[in-house]
Amino acid sequence: MQSHEESGSMATSNGSSAASVALDAKTKRGKGRKGNKVETTKQHGVKLWLLIVPFLILAVLFCYLPLFGWIYAFFDYQPPIPLSESEFVGLQWFKMMVQNPAQLKTIGQVLINTFAMSGLNILTSFFPLVFAIALNEIRARWFKNLIQTLTTLPNFISWVLVYAVAFAMFSTTGMFNTLLQNLHLISEPIKFLDSDSHTWLKMLLWGIWKGLGWGSIMYLAGIAGIDPELYEAAQVDGANRFQQIWHVTIPQLLPTYFVLLMLSISNFLNNGMDQYYVFQNAFNMQHIQVLDLYVYNVGMGNSSLSLATAISMLKSLVSVGLLILVNWLSKRTRGVSIV
């Protein structure tokens, strides 16, 4: 009887020891898996970091390193004299912008042009969204691809070639005026290019024609990423195609639209130079000269690089301020921000 009890106690102790050994082994395996998972996550993070390093280098070289050139705004720099031999003038160029009446009037008109054209671009920023939705509703695939190709190609044409096309079509001796005169609809050619009337509207239309197809690509990608079950649920509820667009497609694209809108507002003063540079002439100079074009004309045309740098500095600071303001407003109103 005693031997049976001893054997039972020995079996129990052996079983408990075996269970503890198995538990220890399981714990070690769990720790090993956890350690391997952490190590894998670290390796993945390092690989992702290595992928973005080239882009960080490019950003530093082309976005932050050129900021060193702001130092020219504090000197009276005249090429080819080295900067070290140029006279240090401090805030002279900044004072000139606000103290010289003629300079202040010119800058005021330039800012009006910049704000007007940037404002028109923002007011029409929903055009690519509408175009993408309309393009997505085309059921004939070949026709959809044809329209998308024809509207995207102008983005890859330089503004110099665009002006060449505009000159061939709308100059006083161009195709359009020649056709109207041959049809005896007009007696004198219409000055589409050599006129200061409706300059802002003309630039807006050329910009829309060139960038509409390209701007819709991101929205088409957003439409492709919408869950098809949302459309199926809308169809079950009896929604027609227009109602599906209004209640499913547009709400799903609005976050993308607002992010792009915030970026556009942050670049409010950076509306480019090349378009306005090729279309400028002595007739429309008053209303076509935006801030970027004005900086170029002052720096390269009038050989006043220091003043041009000072104007460019103020433009960059105002742009950063606008980005911070729009980001704050978006966070307060929608709860979503860029940073």
C-alpha positions as CSV (number, residue, x, y, z in Angstrom):
1,M,0.0,0.0,0.0
2,Q,2.8,2.3,0.9
3,S,4.6,1.4,-2.4
4,H,1.5,2.4,-4.4
5,E,1.4,5.7,-2.6
6,E,5.1,6.3,-3.2
7,S,4.7,5.4,-6.9
8,G,1.7,7.7,-7.2
9,S,3.6,10.6,-5.6
10,M,6.5,10.0,-7.8
11,A,4.3,9.9,-10.9
12,T,2.7,13.2,-9.9
13,S,6.0,14.8,-9.3
14,N,7.3,13.6,-12.6
15,G,4.1,14.9,-14.3
16,S,4.4,18.3,-12.7
17,S,8.1,18.5,-13.6
18,A,7.3,17.5,-17.2
19,A,4.6,20.1,-17.4
20,S,6.9,22.8,-16.1
21,V,9.6,21.8,-18.6
22,A,7.0,22.0,-21.4
23,L,5.8,25.4,-20.1
24,D,9.3,26.7,-20.0
25,A,9.9,25.5,-23.6
26,K,6.7,27.1,-24.8
27,T,7.7,30.3,-23.1
28,K,11.1,30.3,-24.7
29,R,9.5,29.6,-28.1
30,G,7.1,32.5,-27.5
31,K,10.0,34.8,-26.6
32,G,11.9,33.5,-29.6
33,R,9.0,34.3,-32.0
34,K,8.5,37.7,-30.4
35,G,12.2,38.4,-30.7
36,N,12.2,37.3,-34.4
37,K,9.1,39.5,-35.0
38,V,10.8,42.5,-33.5
39,E,14.0,41.8,-35.5
40,T,11.9,41.4,-38.7
41,T,10.1,44.7,-38.0
42,K,13.4,46.5,-37.5
43,Q,14.9,45.1,-40.7
44,H,11.7,46.2,-42.6
45,G,12.0,49.7,-41.1
46,V,15.7,49.9,-42.1
47,K,14.8,48.9,-45.7
48,L,12.1,51.5,-45.9
49,W,14.5,54.1,-44.5
50,L,17.0,53.2,-47.2
51,L,14.3,53.6,-49.9
52,I,13.5,57.2,-48.9
53,V,17.1,58.3,-48.3
54,P,17.7,59.2,-52.1
55,F,14.6,61.3,-52.0
56,L,15.6,63.0,-48.8
57,I,19.0,63.8,-50.4
58,L,17.2,65.3,-53.5
59,A,15.0,67.3,-51.2
60,V,18.0,68.7,-49.3
61,L,19.9,69.5,-52.6
62,F,17.0,71.1,-54.4
63,C,14.8,72.6,-51.6
64,Y,16.9,73.4,-48.6
65,L,20.4,74.0,-50.0
66,P,19.3,76.8,-52.4
67,L,18.0,78.7,-49.3
68,F,21.6,79.7,-48.8
69,G,21.1,82.0,-51.8
70,W,18.9,84.2,-49.5
71,I,22.1,85.9,-48.3
72,Y,22.2,87.8,-51.6
73,A,19.2,89.8,-50.4
74,F,21.5,91.6,-47.9
75,F,24.2,92.6,-50.3
76,D,24.4,94.9,-53.3
77,Y,25.4,92.0,-55.6
78,Q,26.4,92.8,-59.2
79,P,27.7,89.9,-61.2
80,P,30.4,88.9,-62.0
81,I,31.8,90.5,-58.8
82,P,32.1,87.8,-56.0
83,L,29.8,88.1,-53.1
84,S,32.7,88.5,-50.7
85,E,33.6,91.7,-52.5
86,S,30.0,93.1,-52.7
87,E,28.8,95.8,-50.4
88,F,26.7,94.7,-47.4
89,V,23.5,96.8,-47.4
90,G,21.4,95.0,-44.8
91,L,17.6,95.5,-45.2
92,Q,18.0,98.2,-47.9
93,W,16.1,96.1,-50.6
94,F,13.3,95.3,-48.2
95,K,12.9,99.0,-47.3
96,M,12.9,99.9,-51.0
97,M,9.9,97.7,-51.6
98,V,7.7,99.6,-49.1
99,Q,9.3,103.1,-49.3
100,N,9.5,103.6,-53.0
101,P,6.0,104.6,-54.3
102,A,6.6,103.4,-57.9
103,Q,8.0,100.1,-56.7
104,L,5.2,99.7,-54.2
105,K,2.6,100.4,-56.9
106,T,4.2,97.9,-59.3
107,I,4.4,95.2,-56.5
108,G,0.7,95.9,-55.6
109,Q,-0.4,95.3,-59.2
110,V,1.7,92.2,-59.4
111,L,0.1,90.9,-56.2
112,I,-3.3,91.6,-57.6
113,N,-2.5,89.6,-60.7
114,T,-1.1,86.8,-58.6
115,F,-4.0,86.6,-56.2
116,A,-6.5,86.8,-59.1
117,M,-5.0,84.0,-61.2
118,S,-4.3,81.8,-58.2
119,G,-7.8,82.5,-56.9
120,L,-9.3,81.5,-60.3
121,N,-7.3,78.3,-60.3
122,I,-8.6,77.4,-56.8
123,L,-12.2,78.2,-57.8
124,T,-11.9,75.9,-60.7
125,S,-9.9,73.2,-58.8
126,F,-13.0,70.9,-58.8
127,F,-12.9,70.6,-62.6
128,P,-10.5,67.6,-62.6
129,L,-12.8,65.9,-60.0
130,V,-15.9,66.4,-62.2
131,F,-14.0,65.4,-65.3
132,A,-12.7,62.2,-63.6
133,I,-16.2,61.2,-62.5
134,A,-17.6,61.9,-66.0
135,L,-14.8,59.9,-67.5
136,N,-15.4,57.0,-65.2
137,E,-19.1,56.8,-66.3
138,I,-18.1,56.2,-69.9
139,R,-18.9,52.5,-70.5
140,A,-17.1,52.2,-73.9
141,R,-13.5,51.4,-72.9
142,W,-11.9,52.4,-76.2
143,F,-13.7,55.8,-76.1
144,K,-12.7,56.3,-72.5
145,N,-9.1,55.6,-73.2
146,L,-9.1,57.9,-76.2
147,I,-10.6,60.8,-74.2
148,Q,-8.1,60.3,-71.4
149,T,-5.2,60.1,-73.8
150,L,-6.2,63.3,-75.7
151,T,-6.7,65.3,-72.5
152,T,-3.5,64.1,-70.8
153,L,-1.1,64.7,-73.7
154,P,-1.2,68.5,-73.4
155,N,0.4,68.2,-69.9
156,F,3.6,66.9,-71.6
157,I,3.7,69.8,-74.1
158,S,5.9,72.7,-73.1
159,W,4.4,76.1,-72.8
160,V,6.6,77.3,-75.7
161,L,4.9,74.8,-78.0
162,V,1.5,75.8,-76.5
163,Y,2.2,79.4,-77.4
164,A,3.3,78.4,-80.9
165,V,0.0,76.7,-81.3
166,A,-1.9,79.7,-79.9
167,F,0.0,82.1,-82.2
168,A,-0.8,79.9,-85.3
169,M,-4.4,79.9,-84.4
170,F,-5.2,83.2,-82.7
171,S,-2.8,85.8,-83.9
172,T,-4.0,88.6,-86.2
173,T,-2.9,86.5,-89.2
174,G,-3.7,83.2,-87.7
175,M,-6.1,80.5,-88.8
176,F,-9.1,81.7,-86.7
177,N,-8.9,85.3,-87.9
178,T,-8.3,84.3,-91.5
179,L,-11.4,82.0,-91.4
180,L,-13.6,84.7,-89.9
181,Q,-12.4,87.2,-92.5
182,N,-13.0,84.8,-95.4
183,L,-16.5,84.2,-94.1
184,H,-17.0,88.0,-94.0
185,L,-17.9,87.8,-90.3
186,I,-15.3,90.4,-89.3
187,S,-13.6,93.2,-91.2
188,E,-10.7,93.6,-88.8
189,P,-8.7,90.8,-87.2
190,I,-9.5,90.2,-83.5
191,K,-6.5,90.7,-81.3
192,F,-6.6,87.7,-79.1
193,L,-3.0,87.7,-78.1
194,D,-2.0,91.4,-78.6
195,S,-4.6,92.7,-76.2
196,D,-4.9,93.3,-72.4
197,S,-8.6,92.5,-72.3
198,H,-9.6,89.4,-70.3
199,T,-6.0,88.4,-69.7
200,W,-6.8,86.5,-66.5
201,L,-9.5,84.5,-68.2
202,K,-7.3,83.6,-71.1
203,M,-4.6,82.3,-68.9
204,L,-7.1,80.3,-66.9
205,L,-8.5,78.7,-70.0
206,W,-5.1,77.8,-71.3
207,G,-4.2,76.3,-67.9
208,I,-7.4,74.3,-67.7
209,W,-6.8,72.9,-71.3
210,K,-3.3,71.9,-70.4
211,G,-3.8,70.4,-67.0
212,L,-7.3,69.0,-66.9
213,G,-6.6,65.5,-68.0
214,W,-3.4,65.2,-65.9
215,G,-5.2,66.5,-62.8
216,S,-7.9,63.9,-63.1
217,I,-5.5,60.9,-62.9
218,M,-5.4,61.0,-59.1
219,Y,-9.1,61.1,-58.8
220,L,-9.5,58.2,-61.3
221,A,-7.1,56.2,-59.0
222,G,-9.3,57.2,-56.0
223,I,-12.4,56.0,-57.8
224,A,-10.7,52.7,-58.6
225,G,-10.0,52.2,-54.9
226,I,-13.6,52.7,-53.8
227,D,-15.2,49.5,-52.3
228,P,-17.6,48.0,-54.9
229,E,-19.8,46.9,-52.0
230,L,-20.8,50.5,-51.5
231,Y,-22.2,50.7,-55.0
232,E,-23.9,47.4,-54.6
233,A,-25.6,48.6,-51.3
234,A,-26.7,51.8,-53.1
235,Q,-28.2,49.8,-55.9
236,V,-30.1,47.6,-53.4
237,D,-31.5,50.7,-51.9
238,G,-32.7,51.8,-55.4
239,A,-30.2,54.5,-56.1
240,N,-29.7,55.4,-59.8
241,R,-26.3,56.3,-61.3
242,F,-26.5,60.0,-60.4
243,Q,-27.5,59.2,-56.9
244,Q,-24.6,56.7,-56.6
245,I,-22.2,59.4,-57.8
246,W,-23.6,62.0,-55.3
247,H,-23.8,59.7,-52.2
248,V,-20.9,57.3,-52.8
249,T,-18.3,58.6,-55.3
250,I,-18.1,62.2,-54.3
251,P,-17.9,61.6,-50.5
252,Q,-15.1,59.0,-51.1
253,L,-13.1,61.5,-53.2
254,L,-13.6,64.5,-50.9
255,P,-10.6,63.7,-48.6
256,T,-8.3,63.6,-51.7
257,Y,-9.8,66.8,-53.0
258,F,-9.3,68.7,-49.7
259,V,-5.7,67.6,-49.4
260,L,-4.9,68.8,-52.9
261,L,-6.9,72.0,-52.2
262,M,-4.7,72.7,-49.1
263,L,-1.6,72.1,-51.1
264,S,-2.9,74.5,-53.8
265,I,-3.6,77.2,-51.2
266,S,-0.2,76.8,-49.7
267,N,1.3,77.4,-53.1
268,F,-1.0,80.4,-53.6
269,L,1.8,82.7,-54.6
270,N,3.7,80.0,-56.6
271,N,1.6,80.0,-59.7
272,G,4.5,79.5,-62.1
273,M,6.4,81.6,-64.6
274,D,6.7,79.7,-67.9
275,Q,3.1,80.1,-69.0
276,Y,3.0,83.9,-68.3
277,Y,6.5,84.4,-69.7
278,V,5.7,83.0,-73.1
279,F,2.4,84.9,-73.4
280,Q,3.6,88.2,-72.1
281,N,4.0,91.2,-74.5
282,A,4.0,94.9,-74.3
283,F,0.2,95.0,-74.5
284,N,-0.7,92.7,-71.7
285,M,2.2,93.2,-69.3
286,Q,0.1,95.1,-66.7
287,H,-2.2,92.2,-66.0
288,I,-0.2,89.1,-66.9
289,Q,2.9,89.8,-64.7
290,V,2.6,87.5,-61.7
291,L,5.0,87.4,-58.8
292,D,7.3,84.7,-60.2
293,L,7.5,86.4,-63.6
294,Y,8.1,89.7,-61.8
295,V,11.0,88.2,-59.8
296,Y,12.5,86.9,-63.1
297,N,12.1,90.2,-64.9
298,V,13.6,92.2,-62.0
299,G,16.5,89.7,-61.6
300,M,17.4,88.9,-65.1
301,G,15.8,91.8,-67.1
302,N,16.9,94.6,-64.8
303,S,20.0,92.9,-63.5
304,S,18.9,93.5,-59.9
305,L,19.4,90.0,-58.4
306,S,19.5,91.2,-54.8
307,L,16.1,92.9,-55.0
308,A,14.7,89.8,-56.8
309,T,16.0,87.6,-54.0
310,A,14.4,89.8,-51.4
311,I,11.0,89.6,-53.1
312,S,11.4,85.9,-53.4
313,M,12.1,85.6,-49.7
314,L,8.9,87.4,-48.8
315,K,7.0,85.2,-51.2
316,S,8.4,82.0,-49.5
317,L,7.6,83.2,-46.0
318,V,4.0,84.2,-47.0
319,S,3.5,80.7,-48.6
320,V,4.7,79.0,-45.5
321,G,2.3,81.1,-43.4
322,L,-0.6,80.3,-45.7
323,L,0.2,76.6,-45.4
324,I,0.2,76.8,-41.6
325,L,-3.1,78.7,-41.6
326,V,-4.9,76.3,-44.0
327,N,-3.6,73.3,-42.1
328,W,-4.9,74.8,-38.8
329,L,-8.3,75.6,-40.4
330,S,-8.6,72.1,-41.8
331,K,-7.8,70.6,-38.4
332,R,-10.3,72.7,-36.7
333,T,-13.2,72.2,-39.2
334,R,-12.6,68.7,-40.5
335,G,-10.3,67.1,-37.9
336,V,-7.9,66.3,-40.7
337,S,-4.6,68.0,-41.4
338,I,-1.4,67.5,-43.5
339,V,0.9,67.4,-40.5
